[in-house]
């Protein structure tokens, strides 16, 4: 995944880029149809491949830690 960088930029930064890219390219569970088919369309925009639902979220993951915290507070 980060082989394109070669030996440049240092190992730690390449590892960080790798984890971010793995997260952004993986599929997430759709909140509407409950199928693991949500993919990143662009920065912060996510689309379910099955039902076509388009939603906003984090830049690299569908639901950020801050978003999870806010939902938990609202449920109380």
C-alpha positions in Angstrom: 0.0 0.0 0.0 2.7 2.5 0.8 5.3 0.9 -1.4 5.0 3.9 -3.8 6.9 6.0 -1.2 10.0 3.8 -1.3 12.3 4.6 1.6 11.2 8.3 1.7 9.4 10.1 4.6 10.3 7.6 7.4 8.7 4.4 8.6 6.4 6.0 11.1 4.7 8.3 8.6 4.4 5.5 6.1 2.6 3.4 8.7 0.2 6.2 9.5 -0.6 6.6 5.9 -1.2 2.9 5.6 -3.7 2.8 8.4 -5.5 5.8 7.1 -5.7 4.4 3.6 -6.9 1.0 4.9 -9.7 2.7 6.8 -10.8 4.9 4.0 -10.9 2.1 1.4 -12.7 -0.5 3.6 -16.5 -1.0 3.5 -18.7 0.0 6.3 -22.2 -1.0 7.4 -25.1 1.0 6.0 -27.4 2.5 8.7 -30.4 2.1 6.4 -30.2 -1.4 4.9 -27.6 -2.8 7.4 -25.4 -4.3 4.6 -21.7 -3.8 4.7 -21.6 -1.9 1.4 -20.8 1.8 2.3 -17.8 3.1 0.4 -16.1 6.5 0.5 -17.1 8.6 -2.5 -15.0 11.7 -1.6 -13.8 13.4 1.5 -16.6 13.2 4.0 -19.2 11.8 1.5 -20.2 8.1 1.7 -22.5 6.1 -0.5 -24.1 2.7 0.0 -23.5 0.5 -3.0 -26.7 -1.5 -2.4 -29.4 1.0 -1.6 -27.8 4.1 -3.0 -28.1 6.1 0.2 -25.7 9.0 0.3 -24.5 10.3 3.7 -21.9 12.5 5.3 -19.4 11.3 7.8 -15.7 11.7 8.7 -13.0 12.3 6.1 -11.4 8.8 6.5 -14.1 6.8 8.4 -17.8 6.8 8.2 -18.3 7.6 11.9 -15.8 9.6 13.9 -15.1 9.3 17.6 -16.6 12.7 18.1 -19.8 11.6 16.3 -20.1 8.5 18.4 -19.7 10.6 21.6 -22.4 13.0 20.4 -24.9 10.2 19.7 -24.3 8.7 23.1 -24.9 12.1 24.8 -28.1 12.6 22.8 -29.4 9.2 23.7 -29.2 10.1 27.4 
